Amino acid sequence: MSLILRLCNEKDIDIVYKMANDSTVRENAFSGDAIPYDDHCRWYADSLANVDRIMYIAEERNVIVGQIRLDKQNNKAIISYSVEKNNRKKGYGKQILRSIKREAMLNGIVMLEGLVKKRNVASRKAFVHNGFIESEEENYFRYIYLLKSGDNIEIDKNSK
Ligand SMILES: CC(C)(COP(=O)(O)OP(=O)(O)OC[C@H]1O[C@@H](n2cnc3c(N)ncnc32)[C@H](O)[C@@H]1OP(=O)(O)O)[C@@H](O)C(=O)NCCC(=O)NCCS
């Protein structure tokens, strides 16, 4: 697998919208309503301009397979991510979380956090697979990862 994360740009507005409005993504989001396109356009422009929000597209051989976003709060970042629906269950979710560690380190982040609805088994497994520590809250699981030296080394593109 040769997955890369690249920064989102203006041209990605529609693919990010399509992934954000996917029915499974909405079900697993904490704000579950469908997103009107105009709202998305405002949000996307604000997000590109926001220095505390870093958005990536995940690609393999120039095919977009998912997206991941870091919302920085000082030296911590909250993760939001998804895999494009036709590419789920192929290991991309695990690979995207693995790849984001390097990007986070390069951006001065020391701690990553993900909040996952209890029924979202795939995401829970993807976080645990990547060494995040799980704790149970009332309505979700919290996953924490403290970045460590070595996480900034470029991943072997041939390994999952
Ligand atoms: C969550 C999501 C990103 C996982 O991505 P993915 O590429 O499908 O996941 P992977 O293929 O890496 O699989 C991760 C693990 O979950 C398992 N899995 C995948 N889909 C599953 C499903 N629907 N039900 C149960 N387990 C599932 C895989 O078998 C794998 O388990 P393993 O480590 O024991 O082999 C993807 O399902 C998605 O985009 N969902 C909608 C958005 C979302 O939920 N985002 C996360 C919000 S916290």
The ligand as an SDF file (V2000), in Angstrom:
LIG
                    3D

 48 50  0  0  0  0  0  0  0  0999 V2000
  -14.3280    4.1830   10.5100 C   0  0  0  0  0  0  0  0  0  0  0  0
  -13.6740    4.0640    9.1430 C   0  0  0  0  0  0  0  0  0  0  0  0
  -12.8000    5.2890    8.9230 C   0  0  0  0  0  0  0  0  0  0  0  0
  -12.7910    2.7980    9.1570 C   0  0  0  0  0  0  0  0  0  0  0  0
  -12.1140    2.7430    7.9350 O   0  0  0  0  0  0  0  0  0  0  0  0
  -11.9010    1.3750    7.1440 P   0  0  0  0  0  0  0  0  0  0  0  0
  -10.8930    1.6200    6.0970 O   0  0  0  0  0  0  0  0  0  0  0  0
  -13.1890    0.8120    6.7470 O   0  0  0  0  0  0  0  0  0  0  0  0
  -11.2760    0.4540    8.3160 O   0  0  0  0  0  0  0  0  0  0  0  0
  -10.1510   -0.6490    8.1740 P   0  0  0  0  0  0  0  0  0  0  0  0
  -10.3380   -1.3890    6.8900 O   0  0  0  0  0  0  0  0  0  0  0  0
   -8.8280   -0.0490    8.4590 O   0  0  0  0  0  0  0  0  0  0  0  0
  -10.5820   -1.6460    9.3500 O   0  0  0  0  0  0  0  0  0  0  0  0
  -10.3250   -1.3810   10.7110 C   0  0  0  0  0  0  0  0  0  0  0  0
  -10.8220   -2.5750   11.5080 C   0  0  0  0  0  0  0  0  0  0  0  0
  -12.2490   -2.5250   11.5810 O   0  0  0  0  0  0  0  0  0  0  0  0
  -12.8240   -3.6830   11.0110 C   0  0  0  0  0  0  0  0  0  0  0  0
  -14.0050   -3.2330   10.3100 N   0  0  0  0  0  0  0  0  0  0  0  0
  -14.0630   -2.4970    9.1960 C   0  0  0  0  0  0  0  0  0  0  0  0
  -15.3440   -2.2120    8.8870 N   0  0  0  0  0  0  0  0  0  0  0  0
  -16.0940   -2.7940    9.8530 C   0  0  0  0  0  0  0  0  0  0  0  0
  -17.4820   -2.8510   10.1230 C   0  0  0  0  0  0  0  0  0  0  0  0
  -18.3570   -2.2450    9.3130 N   0  0  0  0  0  0  0  0  0  0  0  0
  -17.9060   -3.5170   11.2050 N   0  0  0  0  0  0  0  0  0  0  0  0
  -17.0240   -4.1110   12.0460 C   0  0  0  0  0  0  0  0  0  0  0  0
  -15.6770   -4.0810   11.8580 N   0  0  0  0  0  0  0  0  0  0  0  0
  -15.2390   -3.4360   10.7760 C   0  0  0  0  0  0  0  0  0  0  0  0
  -11.7590   -4.2490   10.0940 C   0  0  0  0  0  0  0  0  0  0  0  0
  -11.9320   -5.6290    9.8940 O   0  0  0  0  0  0  0  0  0  0  0  0
  -10.5050   -3.9310   10.8820 C   0  0  0  0  0  0  0  0  0  0  0  0
  -10.3840   -4.8380   11.9530 O   0  0  0  0  0  0  0  0  0  0  0  0
   -9.0040   -5.5980   12.2900 P   0  0  0  0  0  0  0  0  0  0  0  0
   -8.0380   -4.5460   12.7750 O   0  0  0  0  0  0  0  0  0  0  0  0
   -9.3910   -6.5800   13.3340 O   0  0  0  0  0  0  0  0  0  0  0  0
   -8.5460   -6.2000   11.0020 O   0  0  0  0  0  0  0  0  0  0  0  0
  -14.7130    3.9240    8.0080 C   0  0  0  0  0  0  0  0  0  0  0  0
  -15.5430    2.8350    8.2780 O   0  0  0  0  0  0  0  0  0  0  0  0
  -15.5530    5.1740    7.8070 C   0  0  0  0  0  0  0  0  0  0  0  0
  -15.2030    6.0520    7.0540 O   0  0  0  0  0  0  0  0  0  0  0  0
  -16.7010    5.2460    8.5020 N   0  0  0  0  0  0  0  0  0  0  0  0
  -17.5640    6.4170    8.4420 C   0  0  0  0  0  0  0  0  0  0  0  0
  -16.9220    7.6360    9.1050 C   0  0  0  0  0  0  0  0  0  0  0  0
  -16.4430    7.3560   10.5020 C   0  0  0  0  0  0  0  0  0  0  0  0
  -17.0230    6.5870   11.2390 O   0  0  0  0  0  0  0  0  0  0  0  0
  -15.3340    8.0070   10.8580 N   0  0  0  0  0  0  0  0  0  0  0  0
  -14.7330    7.8660   12.1750 C   0  0  0  0  0  0  0  0  0  0  0  0
  -15.4200    8.7370   13.1470 C   0  0  0  0  0  0  0  0  0  0  0  0
  -14.6460    8.5460   14.7540 S   0  0  0  0  0  0  0  0  0  0  0  0
  1  2  1  0
  2  3  1  0
  2  4  1  0
  2 36  1  0
  4  5  1  0
  5  6  1  0
  6  7  2  0
  6  8  1  0
  6  9  1  0
  9 10  1  0
 10 11  2  0
 10 12  1  0
 10 13  1  0
 13 14  1  0
 14 15  1  0
 15 16  1  0
 15 30  1  0
 16 17  1  0
 17 18  1  0
 17 28  1  0
 18 19  1  0
 18 27  1  0
 19 20  2  0
 20 21  1  0
 21 22  1  0
 21 27  2  0
 22 23  1  0
 22 24  2  0
 24 25  1  0
 25 26  2  0
 26 27  1  0
 28 29  1  0
 28 30  1  0
 30 31  1  0
 31 32  1  0
 32 33  2  0
 32 34  1  0
 32 35  1  0
 36 37  1  0
 36 38  1  0
 38 39  2  0
 38 40  1  0
 40 41  1  0
 41 42  1  0
 42 43  1  0
 43 44  2  0
 43 45  1  0
 45 46  1  0
 46 47  1  0
 47 48  1  0
M  END
$$$$
